[in-house]
Amino acid sequence: MSAPLCRLCGAALSTTFVDLGMSPPCETYLSADQLEDAETFYPLHVRICDRCLLVQLPAYVAAPDIFSDYAYFSSYSSSWVDHAQRFVANMVAKLGLGPQSFVVEVASNDGYLLQEVVRRGIRCLGVEPAANVAEVARQRGIPTEITFLSERSGKEIADAHGRADLVVGNNVFAHVPDVLDFARGLRALVADHGFVSLEFPHLLRLIEGRQYDTIYHEHYSYFSLRTAAAALAAADLTVVHVDELASHGGSLRLMCSPAATSAPDETVQRVLDAEAAAGLTTVEGHAGFAASVLEIKTDIVELLAQAAQDGLRVAGYGAPGKGNTLLNHCGIRTDLLPYTVDRNTYKQGRFLPGTHIPIHAPEQLALDRPDLILILPWNLRTEIVSQLAYTREWGARFVVPIPALAIV
């Protein structure tokens, strides 16, 4: 079998970044009548391109198979909705957006961000491939096109609605198998005077924070600023400003403009310098991640096995995609984690892929009064610990697996 090719520069991919074995697609939550059916597991073998240094997962699972019917609804995270509100307020002030403006969000999900744009009387449009999620946004009064963004669809949308003063893409850039076609779609959507804002987890923080559970089949690429800027430059977009964010374990927000309309400011070079200092300008500088992954796996399995031996009651909190990577890689099943809970009603009553751990409503915690609660969406640790303050009544403790095992 020939080596896969880099989605950015086309070179053969022969160098491993980390190999997490086989895992099912992380958002394929199962119903009870599917538990006896066969599941398809795909490799989670991440490579790094020797030529352009893009860290990437080959497209083992096609994007339409993942995103056409999707289980993630952004509005269930209060902190993420707050993040979106702050972003909109900042963009309105910074770019002078008003009733005369037009904002497009790509991967607009259930309208968690554009509802704030609508509230301010600014014309907007969502672009969302998951029909079930897009319908929720439409019910909120947010006009939404159900499609994947590409150069072709971007031009069609611009022809129908006009080109945007601001194009937003939060946590979508890593989710597209054809990054160059997607980048060209962004360029087709944005006006020559406009800006593109992209947020995505930063590879530097993934490595530093040992965030290997953010590797799953819907995350095709793991970007540094260097590699993201290269993909955007190929579509005539220049990164002119960078904000470093705490969200999702450490993210970048890139402000981009059509080439030659604005010059990069000092924030761009500052992040590039940090990446260089961490060794991300060479293949060798990316080494060592696999060893840190093994340490996390060992620690969490040993803790849960000891808890079972000691007769402690254990439950999980959350059913995020990242949690499924962690649980499948560690081989954790219902003997070590009997169930998890999630606020997303779409997931309640279903089972996690691969592990078949049942998902209940959060109220189950008060009924069972577990001794340990494993927080799977560790990036929302502060929000979740606050939501579950009532568990202190019976002395519950929280287990946070990333970046290192911690008991709160």
C-alpha positions in Angstrom: 0.0 0.0 0.0 1.4 3.4 -1.0 2.0 6.1 1.6 -0.7 8.7 1.9 0.0 12.2 0.5 0.2 15.5 2.4 -3.0 17.4 2.0 -1.0 20.7 1.9 2.0 20.1 -0.3 1.4 16.7 -1.8 4.5 15.0 -0.5 4.4 11.3 0.6 3.8 10.9 4.3 6.2 8.5 5.9 7.0 9.9 9.3 4.8 9.1 12.3 3.8 11.8 14.8 1.8 9.4 17.0 -0.1 6.1 16.5 -3.1 5.6 18.7 -4.2 2.3 17.2 -7.7 1.7 16.0 -10.8 3.6 17.0 -14.4 4.1 15.7 -15.5 7.5 14.5 -15.9 9.5 17.7 -19.4 10.9 17.0 -21.1 7.7 16.1 -23.1 7.3 19.3 -25.0 4.1 19.4 -28.6 3.2 20.1 -29.5 0.2 22.3 -30.5 -1.9 19.3 -27.0 -1.3 17.7 -25.0 -2.7 20.5 -24.9 -6.2 19.0 -23.9 -4.9 15.6 -20.4 -4.8 14.2 -18.6 -1.5 14.5 -16.0 -0.2 12.0 -12.7 0.9 13.6 -10.2 3.0 11.7 -6.6 3.9 12.3 -5.6 6.9 14.4 -2.2 7.0 12.9 -1.1 10.7 12.7 1.8 11.6 10.4 4.0 14.7 9.9 5.0 15.9 6.5 8.7 15.9 6.1 8.5 18.7 3.6 5.9 21.3 4.9 5.6 20.0 8.5 1.8 19.7 8.5 0.7 17.2 11.2 -2.2 15.3 9.8 -4.5 12.3 9.9 -5.2 10.7 6.6 -8.9 10.9 5.7 -9.8 7.4 6.8 -13.4 8.5 7.2 -15.0 10.8 4.6 -16.3 14.2 5.8 -19.9 13.6 4.7 -20.0 10.4 6.8 -19.0 12.4 9.9 -20.7 15.7 9.5 -23.9 15.2 7.5 -25.7 14.2 10.7 -23.9 15.5 13.8 -24.2 15.0 17.5 -22.4 18.1 18.7 -24.5 21.2 19.6 -22.4 24.2 20.6 -25.1 25.8 22.7 -24.9 23.1 25.4 -21.6 24.7 26.5 -22.3 27.8 28.4 -18.7 28.9 28.4 -18.5 28.5 24.6 -21.6 30.6 24.1 -20.1 33.3 26.3 -16.9 33.0 24.3 -18.9 33.6 21.1 -20.7 36.6 22.6 -17.4 38.3 23.6 -16.1 37.6 20.1 -19.0 39.2 18.4 -18.8 42.3 20.6 -15.1 42.6 19.9 -15.6 42.3 16.1 -18.4 44.8 16.1 -16.2 47.3 17.9 -13.0 46.5 16.0 -14.4 46.3 12.4 -17.3 48.8 12.9 -20.0 46.2 12.0 -23.5 47.5 11.8 -26.8 47.1 9.9 -25.0 47.7 6.6 -22.6 44.8 7.2 -22.8 41.2 6.3 -21.4 38.3 8.4 -21.0 34.7 7.4 -20.1 31.9 9.7 -18.8 28.6 8.3 -19.7 25.5 10.4 -22.3 27.7 12.2 -23.7 24.7 14.1 -26.9 25.5 15.9 -26.5 29.3 15.7 -24.8 29.7 19.0 -22.7 32.6 17.5 -24.9 34.1 14.8 -27.8 34.5 17.3 -25.7 37.4 18.8 -25.2 38.9 15.3 -28.9 38.7 14.6 -29.6 40.4 18.0 -27.5 43.3 16.9 -29.4 43.8 13.7 -26.6 42.7 11.4 -27.3 40.7 8.3 -25.8 37.2 8.5 -25.7 33.7 7.1 -24.7 30.4 8.4 -23.0 27.6 6.4 -23.5 24.3 8.1 -23.2 20.8 6.5 -25.2 18.9 9.3 -28.8 19.2 8.4 -30.0 18.2 11.9 -28.0 20.9 13.5 -28.7 23.5 10.8 -32.5 23.0 11.4 -32.1 24.1 15.0 -30.4 27.3 13.8 -33.2 28.0 11.3 -35.7 27.6 14.0 -33.9 30.4 15.9 -34.4 32.7 12.9 -30.8 32.3 11.5 -30.7 31.9 7.7 -28.5 28.8 7.1 -27.2 27.1 3.9 -26.8 23.4 4.4 -23.6 22.6 2.5 -19.9 22.0 2.9 -17.7 25.0 2.1 -15.5 24.6 -1.0 -14.3 27.0 -3.6 -17.4 26.2 -5.7 -20.0 26.5 -2.9 -18.2 29.7 -1.6 -18.6 31.3 -5.0 -22.3 30.2 -5.3 -23.1 31.6 -1.8 -21.3 34.9 -2.6 -23.2 35.2 -5.9 -26.5 34.6 -4.1 -26.0 36.7 -0.9 -23.0 39.0 -1.6 -19.5 38.8 -0.2 -19.0 39.3 3.6 -17.3 41.9 5.6 -16.5 39.2 8.1 -16.2 35.4 7.6 -16.0 33.4 10.8 -14.7 29.8 11.1 -14.5 28.5 14.7 -13.1 25.0 15.1 -13.6 24.0 11.5 -10.3 24.5 9.8 -8.9 21.2 11.3 -12.1 19.4 10.3 -11.7 19.7 6.5 -9.8 17.1 4.5 -9.1 19.4 1.6 -7.7 22.5 3.3 -6.7 24.2 0.1 -10.2 24.0 -1.4 -11.7 25.1 1.9 -9.3 28.1 2.1 -10.3 29.1 -1.5 -13.9 28.9 -0.3 -13.1 31.4 2.4 -11.5 33.7 -0.1 -14.6 33.5 -2.3 -16.9 34.5 0.6 -14.9 37.5 1.9 -15.0 40.9 0.4 -11.7 42.4 -0.8 -11.9 44.9 2.2 -13.1 42.2 4.6 -11.6 39.8 7.1 -11.6 36.1 7.8 -11.4 35.0 11.5 -10.4 31.4 12.1 -10.0 29.7 15.5 -8.5 26.2 15.9 -6.5 24.3 18.6 -2.8 25.2 18.4 -0.4 22.3 17.7 2.1 23.8 20.1 -0.4 23.6 23.0 -1.4 20.1 22.0 2.2 19.0 22.4 2.9 20.9 25.5 -0.4 19.9 27.2 -0.2 16.2 26.0 -3.7 16.7 24.6 -3.7 13.5 22.6 -7.5 13.0 23.0 -8.1 15.9 20.6 -6.9 13.5 17.9 -9.9 11.8 16.2 -11.1 11.1 12.7 -13.0 14.4 12.3 -9.8 16.3 13.0 -7.8 15.9 9.8 -5.1 18.5 10.5 -3.3 19.8 13.6 -2.0 23.2 12.7 0.8 25.4 13.8 0.6 29.0 12.8 3.3 28.2 10.2 1.3 25.5 8.5 -2.1 27.3 8.7 -0.6 30.4 7.2 0.8 28.4 4.3 -2.6 26.9 3.6 -4.3 30.3 3.7 -1.5 32.0 1.6 -2.2 29.4 -1.2 -5.7 30.9 -1.3 -4.6 34.5 -1.4 -5.3 35.1 2.3 -2.7 36.7 4.6 -2.6 36.3 8.4 -2.4 39.8 9.8 -3.1 39.3 13.5 -3.0 36.4 16.0 -4.6 36.0 19.4 -3.7 33.2 21.7 -6.7 31.8 23.4 -7.3 29.5 26.4 -10.2 27.7 24.7 -9.9 24.0 23.8 -6.7 23.6 25.7 -5.0 26.5 23.8 -6.1 27.9 20.5 -5.1 30.5 17.9 -7.5 33.0 16.5 -6.2 34.2 13.1 -7.4 37.4 11.5 -6.8 37.2 7.8 -7.3 39.5 4.9 -7.0 39.2 1.2 -3.3 39.4 0.3 -1.8 42.9 -0.1 -4.6 44.7 1.7 -3.1 44.6 5.2 0.4 43.8 6.6 1.0 41.3 9.5 1.5 42.9 12.9 3.9 41.9 15.6 1.6 39.2 17.0 2.2 37.0 14.0 6.0 37.0 14.4 5.7 36.5 18.2 3.8 33.2 17.7 6.1 32.1 14.9 9.1 32.7 17.2 7.4 30.7 20.0 6.9 27.8 17.6 10.5 28.0 16.5 11.7 28.0 20.1 9.7 24.9 20.7 11.3 23.1 17.8 8.3 23.1 15.4 10.4 24.2 12.5 11.9 20.7 12.1 10.5 17.2 12.0 12.8 16.3 14.9 11.3 19.0 17.0 7.9 17.2 16.9 9.4 14.0 18.5 8.6 12.6 21.9 4.8 13.0 21.9 4.1 9.3 21.8 6.0 8.6 25.0 3.9 11.2 26.9 0.7 9.7 25.6 1.7 6.3 27.0 2.2 7.9 30.5 -1.3 9.3 30.5 -2.8 6.0 29.5 -1.0 4.1 32.2 -2.0 6.6 34.9 -5.7 6.7 34.1 -6.0 2.9 33.8 -4.2 2.3 37.0 -6.4 4.8 38.9 -9.7 3.4 37.6 -8.6 -0.2 38.2 -7.6 0.6 41.8 -11.0 2.4 42.3 -12.8 -0.7 41.2 -10.8 -2.9 43.5 -11.5 -0.5 46.4 -15.2 -0.6 45.7 -15.5 3.1 44.8 -18.4 4.3 42.7 -17.2 5.9 39.5 -19.0 7.9 36.8 -18.0 10.1 33.9 -19.1 13.6 33.0 -19.5 14.5 29.3 -19.6 12.5 26.1 -17.3 14.5 23.9 -15.5 13.2 20.8 -12.2 13.6 22.6 -13.4 11.4 25.4 -14.0 8.6 23.0 -10.4 8.8 21.8 -9.2 8.6 25.4 -11.5 5.7 26.4 -10.8 3.6 23.3 -7.1 4.1 23.4 -7.0 3.2 27.1 -9.3 0.2 26.7 -11.7 1.5 29.3 -15.1 -0.2 29.3 -18.1 -0.4 31.7 -16.1 -2.5 34.2 -14.0 0.6 35.0 -16.5 3.4 34.0 -20.1 2.2 34.3 -21.6 5.3 32.7 -21.2 8.9 31.8 -23.6 11.8 31.8 -24.1 14.7 29.3 -26.4 17.7 29.1 -26.9 17.1 25.4 -30.3 15.4 25.1 -29.4 14.1 21.6 -26.8 11.9 23.3 -28.8 10.8 26.4 -30.0 7.2 26.2 -27.2 6.3 23.7 -23.9 4.6 24.1 -20.3 5.7 23.4 -18.8 4.2 20.3 -16.4 1.3 20.8 -16.7 1.2 24.6 -20.5 1.0 24.8 -20.5 3.0 27.9 -24.1 4.3 28.4 -24.9 8.1 28.5 -27.4 9.3 31.0 -28.8 12.7 31.9 -26.7 14.6 34.6 -29.4 14.0 37.2 -28.1 10.4 37.4 -25.2 11.7 39.5 -27.5 12.8 42.3 -29.1 9.4 42.3 -25.9 7.3 42.4 -23.7 9.7 44.4 -20.4 8.5 42.8 -17.1 8.9 44.7 -15.1 9.8 41.6 -16.3 11.7 38.5 -14.1 11.5 35.4 -14.3 14.8 33.5 -13.9 13.8 29.8 -14.2 17.4 28.4 -11.3 18.5 30.5 -11.1 21.8 28.6 -14.3 22.8 30.3 -13.1 21.7 33.8 -13.9 25.0 35.5 -17.4 25.2 34.1 -18.2 21.6 34.9 -16.8 21.7 38.5 -19.0 24.8 39.1 -22.1 23.0 37.6 -21.4 20.0 39.8 -20.8 21.9 43.1 -23.7 20.0 44.7 -21.7 16.8 44.6 -19.6 18.1 47.4 -22.6 17.1 49.6 -21.4 13.5 49.5 -17.7 14.2 49.1 -17.3 13.4 45.4 -13.9 14.1 43.8 -13.2 15.0 40.2 -10.6 13.2 38.0 -9.0 15.3 35.2 -6.9 13.1 32.8 -5.2 15.8 30.7 -2.5 17.2 30.7 -1.6 15.0 33.7 -3.8 12.9 36.0 -5.2 15.1 38.7 -7.8 14.5 41.4 -9.7 17.6 42.5 
